[in-house]
Amino acid sequence: MLMVYLYCFQRNRRCTLSLPHIFFKYNAIYMAITSYWPYGQAEPPTSILLHAILSQGMARKAITSLYTALLSTFTKPLAALREQWDMDLGTPLTDAQWLQATSQVKSISRNMRLRFTQFKYLHRSYLTPYHIAKMYPSASDACPCCSAPAADFKHMLWECIKVKEAWVEVIRITTEVVETPVPDTPESCLLRIRPRPKGSKCSNRFIDLAMTLYKRQIAMHWKPHTPPDIQDWSKVLLKWALAESSALQDGRSNSTSITNQQEWDQYIQNLKAKDDTCPP
């Protein structure tokens, strides 16, 4: 089947790339199909892939269109992931909530590292003591912070007493900075599922940045016996907020961007005012 798609690339009149470039596209298609198509089924629906390929030809966005078609159609891997989150949260997520969690990873920040952090948390890709003990029976499954047994993903991110205390501070500081209540729920902090009323783009962007940076610090301090320090998180948040502000200044100068810049600058001033080492 893959050779048929390669043939379609070669026959397409818009094809101007050499054979090595075509082979690269071929490999990209192969990886996408083997990664997302459910096991036990011979091949994906021909019409979906052919449409994604032939509609774009050899344009740069051909592979992007192909991945979009695959991700929007092959839902079996995400279904198992959703079941895991439903069990951890205790309440099944609605279709709208799950769509919000999975489709807005790229809106967290302009920085790819933060997007990737949220992507890894969404897909639960970090190995916890509970999972390590399953692979290596000699390893302990206890939480390194509170010594609780069977420290799984939910415990390490949310239920650990010390981590929970730190989350309370993160939520309190973020609420005071944006002057908007931040829901203290795992849905909001871990999956970014919260009400997003019209006109609150900047505040939600800052909240997402604050939550993601703390999750990133948790991942970077997975094994120590204490959770990430709140003051360190505040300084890192200020650094990233200033970077976001610079990116906003580089954007187009219209009434909307100017208003967004003013809101963002106010958040930065509020954050500086809460840092004893950086008075207003």
Backbone hydrogen bonds in HBPLUS format (Angstrom, degrees):
<---DONOR---> <-ACCEPTOR-->    atom                        ^
c    i                          cat <-CA-CA->   ^        H-A-AA   ^      H-
h    n   atom  resd res      DA  || num        DHA   H-A  angle D-A-AA Bond
n    s   type  num  typ     dist DA aas  dist angle  dist       angle   num
A0004-VAL N   A0001-MET O   2.99 MM   3  5.16 127.9  2.27  98.2 112.3     1
A0005-TYR N   A0001-MET O   3.29 MM   4  6.79 149.1  2.39 146.3 153.6     2
A0006-LEU N   A0002-LEU O   2.97 MM   4  6.30 155.5  2.03 149.0 156.2     3
A0007-TYR N   A0003-MET O   2.86 MM   4  6.05 152.6  1.94 142.2 149.7     4
A0008-CYS N   A0004-VAL O   2.96 MM   4  6.29 148.6  2.06 142.6 151.2     5
A0009-PHE N   A0005-TYR O   2.99 MM   4  6.35 149.4  2.09 144.8 152.7     6
A0010-GLN N   A0006-LEU O   3.02 MM   4  6.35 160.7  2.05 150.6 155.1     7
A0011-ARG N   A0007-TYR O   2.92 MM   4  6.13 152.6  1.99 151.5 158.8     8
A0012-ASN N   A0008-CYS O   3.06 MM   4  6.02 130.8  2.31 138.8 149.7     9
A0012-ASN N   A0009-PHE O   3.28 MM   3  5.32 138.1  2.47  96.0 107.3    10
A0015-CYS N   A0012-ASN O   3.09 MM   3  5.54 164.0  2.11 116.8 120.7    11
A0021-HIS N   A0018-SER O   3.13 MM   3  5.49 121.7  2.49 106.6 120.0    12
A0022-ILE N   A0018-SER O   3.10 MM   4  6.45 155.6  2.16 150.3 157.9    13
A0023-PHE N   A0019-LEU O   2.82 MM   4  6.07 155.0  1.88 154.3 161.5    14
A0024-PHE N   A0020-PRO O   3.00 MM   4  6.27 146.1  2.11 140.5 149.3    15
A0025-LYS N   A0021-HIS O   3.11 MM   4  6.47 156.6  2.17 147.5 152.6    16
A0026-TYR N   A0022-ILE O   2.86 MM   4  6.17 153.8  1.93 147.4 155.8    17
A0027-ASN N   A0023-PHE O   2.89 MM   4  6.19 157.2  1.94 150.5 155.1    18
A0028-ALA N   A0024-PHE O   2.98 MM   4  6.26 153.0  2.05 146.8 154.6    19
A0029-ILE N   A0025-LYS O   2.95 MM   4  6.27 157.1  2.00 152.7 158.1    20
A0030-TYR N   A0026-TYR O   2.94 MM   4  6.21 160.6  1.97 149.3 155.3    21
A0031-MET N   A0027-ASN O   2.89 MM   4  6.11 162.1  1.92 152.7 156.4    22
A0032-ALA N   A0028-ALA O   3.03 MM   4  6.19 159.1  2.07 145.5 151.3    23
A0033-ILE N   A0029-ILE O   2.94 MM   4  6.17 166.3  1.96 157.5 160.5    24
A0034-THR N   A0030-TYR O   3.00 MM   4  6.15 171.3  2.01 153.7 156.4    25
A0035-SER N   A0031-MET O   2.98 MM   4  5.94 139.8  2.15 140.8 151.1    26
A0036-TYR N   A0032-ALA O   3.06 MM   4  6.09 156.6  2.12 150.2 154.8    27
A0037-TRP N   A0033-ILE O   2.94 MM   4  5.39 154.6  2.00 144.0 148.9    28
A0050-LEU N   A0046-THR O   2.97 MM   4  6.04 170.7  1.97 164.9 167.9    29
A0051-HIS N   A0047-SER O   3.00 MM   4  5.89 152.6  2.08 136.9 144.4    30
A0052-ALA N   A0048-ILE O   3.10 MM   4  6.34 158.6  2.15 144.0 149.8    31
A0053-ILE N   A0049-LEU O   2.92 MM   4  6.14 152.0  2.00 150.5 158.1    32
A0054-LEU N   A0050-LEU O   2.80 MM   4  5.78 165.2  1.82 153.9 156.7    33
A0055-SER N   A0051-HIS O   3.01 MM   4  5.64 149.7  2.10 138.6 145.8    34
A0056-GLN N   A0053-ILE O   3.20 MM   3  5.64 140.6  2.36 106.8 116.6    35
A0057-GLY N   A0053-ILE O   2.77 MM   4  5.77 136.0  1.97 150.2 164.7    36
A0059-ALA N   A0056-GLN O   3.05 MM   3  5.65 164.1  2.08 137.9 141.9    37
A0062-ALA N   A0059-ALA O   3.12 MM   3  5.47 159.1  2.16 119.5 119.6    38
A0065-SER N   A0061-LYS O   2.97 MM   4  6.12 158.2  2.02 146.5 151.7    39
A0066-LEU N   A0062-ALA O   3.00 MM   4  6.28 148.7  2.10 142.1 151.4    40
A0067-TYR N   A0063-ILE O   2.87 MM   4  6.15 165.1  1.89 155.5 157.8    41
A0068-THR N   A0064-THR O   2.94 MM   4  6.15 158.0  1.99 148.3 154.8    42
A0069-ALA N   A0065-SER O   3.00 MM   4  6.21 156.4  2.05 144.9 150.7    43
A0070-LEU N   A0066-LEU O   2.94 MM   4  6.24 156.2  2.00 150.4 157.4    44
A0071-LEU N   A0067-TYR O   2.83 MM   4  6.01 172.8  1.84 158.8 160.2    45
A0072-SER N   A0068-THR O   3.01 MM   4  6.01 151.7  2.09 144.7 152.0    46
A0073-THR N   A0070-LEU O   3.18 MM   3  5.30 146.5  2.30 100.8 110.7    47
A0074-PHE N   A0070-LEU O   2.83 MM   4  5.75 173.1  1.83 162.9 164.9    48
A0079-ALA N   A0075-THR O   2.96 MM   4  6.11 136.6  2.15 149.9 162.9    49
A0079-ALA N   A0076-LYS O   3.13 MM   3  5.08 129.8  2.39  96.3 110.0    50
A0081-LEU N   A0077-PRO O   3.37 MM   4  6.65 155.6  2.44 140.3 147.1    51
A0082-ARG N   A0078-LEU O   2.84 MM   4  6.02 154.7  1.91 146.8 153.4    52
A0083-GLU N   A0079-ALA O   3.08 MM   4  6.34 150.1  2.17 143.0 150.5    53
A0084-GLN N   A0080-ALA O   3.21 MM   4  6.53 149.9  2.31 143.8 150.7    54
A0085-TRP N   A0081-LEU O   3.15 MM   4  6.54 158.5  2.20 150.7 155.8    55
A0086-ASP N   A0082-ARG O   2.87 MM   4  6.11 157.2  1.93 150.6 157.5    56
A0087-MET N   A0083-GLU O   3.03 MM   4  6.26 154.6  2.10 145.9 151.5    57
A0088-ASP N   A0084-GLN O   3.08 MM   4  6.35 159.7  2.12 147.8 153.2    58
A0089-LEU N   A0085-TRP O   2.86 MM   4  5.97 162.1  1.89 156.5 161.0    59
A0090-GLY N   A0086-ASP O   2.99 MM   4  5.94 135.4  2.19 138.5 149.2    60
A0098-TRP N   A0094-THR O   2.96 MM   4  6.22 165.5  1.98 156.6 160.1    61
A0099-LEU N   A0095-ASP O   2.95 MM   4  6.08 154.9  2.01 144.9 152.1    62
A0100-GLN N   A0096-ALA O   3.00 MM   4  6.19 151.0  2.08 140.6 148.4    63
A0101-ALA N   A0097-GLN O   3.00 MM   4  6.30 151.8  2.08 147.5 154.9    64
A0102-THR N   A0098-TRP O   3.01 MM   4  6.19 155.4  2.07 149.6 155.4    65
A0103-SER N   A0099-LEU O   2.92 MM   4  5.67 152.1  2.00 148.0 154.0    66
A0107-SER N   A0104-GLN O   3.18 MM   3  5.35 150.6  2.27 102.9 111.6    67
A0108-ILE N   A0105-VAL O   3.34 MM   3  5.94 168.6  2.36 118.5 119.9    68
A0115-ARG N   A0111-ASN O   3.30 MM   4  6.63 157.6  2.36 145.3 151.9    69
A0116-PHE N   A0112-MET O   2.87 MM   4  6.03 155.1  1.93 147.4 154.0    70
A0117-THR N   A0113-ARG O   2.94 MM   4  6.18 145.2  2.06 139.0 148.7    71
A0118-GLN N   A0114-LEU O   3.10 MM   4  6.39 165.1  2.12 152.3 153.8    72
A0119-PHE N   A0115-ARG O   2.94 MM   4  6.17 153.3  2.02 144.0 152.5    73
A0120-LYS N   A0116-PHE O   2.91 MM   4  6.12 157.7  1.96 149.6 154.1    74
A0121-TYR N   A0117-THR O   3.03 MM   4  6.33 154.7  2.10 148.5 155.7    75
A0122-LEU N   A0118-GLN O   2.83 MM   4  6.00 160.8  1.87 151.0 156.7    76
A0123-HIS N   A0119-PHE O   3.03 MM   4  6.24 153.0  2.11 144.5 151.3    77
A0125-SER N   A0120-LYS O   3.00 MM   5  5.30 169.5  2.01 151.2 154.6    78
A0124-ARG N   A0121-TYR O   3.06 MM   3  4.80 159.0  2.10  99.0 105.1    79
A0131-HIS N   A0128-THR O   3.08 MM   3  5.35 118.1  2.48 104.8 118.6    80
A0132-ILE N   A0128-THR O   2.92 MM   4  6.17 160.6  1.96 159.9 166.4    81
A0133-ALA N   A0129-PRO O   2.92 MM   4  5.99 157.5  1.98 145.8 151.0    82
A0130-TYR N   A0151-ALA O   3.16 MM  21  5.15 152.3  2.24 137.2 129.3    83
A0134-LYS N   A0131-HIS O   3.17 MM   3  5.04 126.8  2.47  90.1 104.0    84
A0135-MET N   A0131-HIS O   3.22 MM   4  6.56 145.5  2.34 142.1 150.2    85
A0135-MET N   A0132-ILE O   3.08 MM   3  5.17 122.0  2.44  96.1 110.3    86
A0136-TYR N   A0132-ILE O   2.75 MM   4  5.96 154.2  1.81 153.0 161.7    87
A0139-ALA N   A0136-TYR O   2.82 MM   3  5.58 162.2  1.85 129.3 135.0    88
A0151-ALA N   A0141-ASP O   2.87 MM  10  5.94 177.4  1.87 174.5 173.7    89
A0143-CYS N   A0148-ALA O   2.79 MM   5  5.23 152.6  1.86 144.0 152.8    90
A0147-SER N   A0143-CYS O   2.84 MM   4  4.58 139.1  2.01 132.0 138.5    91
A0152-ASP N   A0150-ALA O   2.94 MM   2  5.82 112.8  2.40 115.5  98.9    92
A0156-MET N   A0152-ASP O   2.99 MM   4  6.20 170.5  2.00 160.7 162.8    93
A0157-LEU N   A0153-PHE O   3.13 MM   4  6.22 147.6  2.24 145.9 153.9    94
A0158-TRP N   A0154-LYS O   2.85 MM   4  5.66 146.3  1.96 146.5 154.8    95
A0159-GLU N   A0154-LYS O   3.21 MM   5  6.36 157.0  2.26 133.4 139.4    96
A0160-CYS N   A0155-HIS O   2.94 MM   5  5.32 149.1  2.04 148.1 140.6    97
A0164-LYS N   A0160-CYS O   2.74 MM   4  5.88 159.1  1.79 159.9 166.6    98
A0165-GLU N   A0161-ILE O   3.00 MM   4  6.24 154.6  2.07 145.4 151.5    99
A0166-ALA N   A0162-LYS O   3.16 MM   4  6.40 152.4  2.24 139.9 147.0   100
A0167-TRP N   A0163-VAL O   2.89 MM   4  6.20 152.6  1.96 148.7 156.6   101
A0168-VAL N   A0164-LYS O   3.03 MM   4  6.33 150.5  2.12 148.1 155.3   102
A0169-GLU N   A0165-GLU O   3.37 MM   4  6.73 151.7  2.45 141.8 147.7   103
A0170-VAL N   A0166-ALA O   2.95 MM   4  6.28 159.2  1.99 152.3 158.7   104
A0171-ILE N   A0167-TRP O   2.87 MM   4  6.06 166.0  1.89 156.7 159.4   105
A0172-ARG N   A0168-VAL O   2.95 MM   4  6.10 155.9  2.01 141.8 149.1   106
A0173-ILE N   A0169-GLU O   2.91 MM   4  6.06 173.0  1.91 156.6 157.9   107
A0174-THR N   A0170-VAL O   3.00 MM   4  6.08 164.1  2.03 146.9 152.1   108
A0175-THR N   A0171-ILE O   2.91 MM   4  5.97 157.7  1.96 146.1 152.4   109
A0176-GLU N   A0172-ARG O   3.06 MM   4  6.31 157.8  2.11 148.7 154.0   110
A0177-VAL N   A0173-ILE O   2.94 MM   4  6.16 148.1  2.04 148.0 157.3   111
A0178-VAL N   A0174-THR O   3.05 MM   4  6.24 172.4  2.06 157.9 158.1   112
A0179-GLU N   A0175-THR O   2.81 MM   4  5.50 121.5  2.15 134.8 150.1   113
A0189-CYS N   A0185-THR O   3.00 MM   4  6.25 174.1  2.00 161.3 162.3   114
A0190-LEU N   A0186-PRO O   2.83 MM   4  5.27 155.1  1.90 134.3 142.5   115
A0191-LEU N   A0187-GLU O   3.21 MM   4  5.11 135.9  2.42 110.0 122.4   116
A0193-ILE N   A0187-GLU O   2.87 MM   6  5.25 171.3  1.87 135.0 132.0   117
A0192-ARG N   A0188-SER O   3.19 MM   4  4.50 129.1  2.47 106.8 114.0   118
A0200-SER N   A0197-PRO O   3.23 MM   3  5.86 142.6  2.37 142.9 140.9   119
A0204-ASN N   A0200-SER O   3.01 MM   4  6.11 166.4  2.03 155.6 159.7   120
A0205-ARG N   A0201-LYS O   2.93 MM   4  6.04 149.5  2.02 143.4 152.6   121
A0206-PHE N   A0202-CYS O   2.92 MM   4  6.19 155.3  1.98 150.8 156.8   122
A0207-ILE N   A0203-SER O   2.90 MM   4  6.15 160.1  1.94 148.8 154.7   123
A0208-ASP N   A0204-ASN O   2.86 MM   4  6.00 165.0  1.88 149.2 153.3   124
A0209-LEU N   A0205-ARG O   2.99 MM   4  6.16 152.7  2.06 140.5 148.2   125
A0210-ALA N   A0206-PHE O   2.90 MM   4  6.16 160.8  1.94 153.2 157.7   126
A0211-MET N   A0207-ILE O   2.94 MM   4  6.17 167.7  1.96 158.6 161.2   127
A0212-THR N   A0208-ASP O   2.92 MM   4  5.95 163.5  1.95 148.2 153.4   128
A0213-LEU N   A0209-LEU O   2.98 MM   4  6.06 158.6  2.03 147.6 153.3   129
A0214-TYR N   A0210-ALA O   3.19 MM   4  6.42 151.0  2.28 141.5 148.8   130
A0215-LYS N   A0211-MET O   3.01 MM   4  6.31 157.0  2.07 148.0 154.8   131
A0216-ARG N   A0212-THR O   2.82 MM   4  6.05 147.5  1.93 144.8 154.7   132
A0217-GLN N   A0213-LEU O   2.98 MM   4  6.23 146.7  2.09 139.0 147.4   133
A0218-ILE N   A0214-TYR O   2.91 MM   4  6.24 149.9  2.00 146.5 155.0   134
A0219-ALA N   A0215-LYS O   3.02 MM   4  6.29 158.3  2.07 146.5 151.5   135
A0220-MET N   A0216-ARG O   2.99 MM   4  6.24 145.0  2.11 140.4 150.3   136
A0221-HIS N   A0217-GLN O   2.92 MM   4  6.05 125.6  2.22 139.6 153.2   137
A0221-HIS N   A0218-ILE O   3.15 MM   3  5.08 138.6  2.33  95.0 106.9   138
A0233-TRP N   A0229-ASP O   3.02 MM   4  6.33 157.3  2.08 146.9 153.5   139
A0234-SER N   A0230-ILE O   2.86 MM   4  6.12 153.7  1.93 148.4 155.5   140
A0235-LYS N   A0231-GLN O   3.05 MM   4  6.30 155.3  2.11 147.2 152.6   141
A0236-VAL N   A0232-ASP O   2.96 MM   4  6.21 159.9  2.00 151.2 157.0   142
A0237-LEU N   A0233-TRP O   2.80 MM   4  5.98 157.2  1.85 150.1 157.0   143
A0238-LEU N   A0234-SER O   2.99 MM   4  6.21 154.2  2.06 142.7 149.1   144
A0239-LYS N   A0235-LYS O   3.04 MM   4  6.30 157.7  2.09 146.0 151.7   145
A0240-TRP N   A0236-VAL O   2.99 MM   4  6.29 162.9  2.02 154.7 158.3   146
A0241-ALA N   A0237-LEU O   2.81 MM   4  5.93 152.8  1.88 148.1 156.7   147
A0242-LEU N   A0238-LEU O   2.98 MM   4  6.15 154.5  2.04 148.4 153.9   148
A0243-ALA N   A0239-LYS O   3.17 MM   4  6.47 146.5  2.29 137.6 146.8   149
A0244-GLU N   A0240-TRP O   2.92 MM   4  6.23 152.9  1.99 147.6 154.7   150
A0245-SER N   A0241-ALA O   2.90 MM   4  6.13 150.0  1.99 143.0 151.8   151
A0246-SER N   A0242-LEU O   2.98 MM   4  6.26 152.2  2.06 144.1 150.6   152
A0247-ALA N   A0243-ALA O   3.07 MM   4  6.36 149.9  2.16 142.4 150.5   153
A0248-LEU N   A0244-GLU O   2.97 MM   4  6.29 146.5  2.09 144.8 153.9   154
A0249-GLN N   A0245-SER O   3.03 MM   4  6.36 150.6  2.12 146.4 154.1   155
A0250-ASP N   A0246-SER O   3.17 MM   4  6.44 134.6  2.38 137.8 149.1   156
A0250-ASP N   A0247-ALA O   3.23 MM   3  5.14 131.2  2.49  91.3 104.1   157
A0251-GLY N   A0248-LEU O   3.03 MM   3  5.22 155.8  2.09 104.8 112.6   158
A0258-ILE N   A0254-ASN O   2.95 MM   4  6.09 158.7  1.99 158.6 165.1   159
A0259-THR N   A0255-SER O   3.04 MM   4  6.17 157.4  2.10 142.1 148.0   160
A0260-ASN N   A0256-THR O   2.92 MM   4  6.19 161.1  1.95 152.4 157.9   161
A0261-GLN N   A0257-SER O   2.90 MM   4  6.04 152.7  1.97 142.1 149.7   162
A0262-GLN N   A0258-ILE O   2.97 MM   4  6.24 155.4  2.03 147.2 153.4   163
A0263-GLU N   A0259-THR O   2.99 MM   4  6.28 160.4  2.03 152.3 157.2   164
A0264-TRP N   A0260-ASN O   2.91 MM   4  6.09 164.0  1.93 150.5 155.1   165
A0265-ASP N   A0261-GLN O   2.88 MM   4  6.04 159.1  1.93 149.1 155.0   166
A0266-GLN N   A0262-GLN O   3.02 MM   4  6.23 146.7  2.13 141.6 150.4   167
A0267-TYR N   A0263-GLU O   3.07 MM   4  6.46 150.5  2.16 147.3 155.0   168
A0268-ILE N   A0264-TRP O   3.04 MM   4  6.39 153.3  2.11 147.6 155.0   169
A0269-GLN N   A0265-ASP O   2.96 MM   4  6.26 156.3  2.01 146.9 153.0   170
A0270-ASN N   A0266-GLN O   2.91 MM   4  6.16 157.9  1.96 148.8 155.0   171
A0271-LEU N   A0267-TYR O   2.89 MM   4  6.12 150.8  1.98 145.2 153.4   172
A0272-LYS N   A0268-ILE O   2.88 MM   4  6.13 158.1  1.93 150.5 156.3   173
A0273-ALA N   A0269-GLN O   2.99 MM   4  6.17 151.6  2.07 145.1 152.6   174
A0274-LYS N   A0271-LEU O   3.11 MM   3  5.28 141.8  2.26 100.2 111.1   175
A0275-ASP N   A0272-LYS O   3.09 MM   3  5.21 157.4  2.14 105.5 112.6   176
A0278-CYS N   A0275-ASP O   3.01 MM   3  5.31 156.3  2.07 107.7 115.3   177
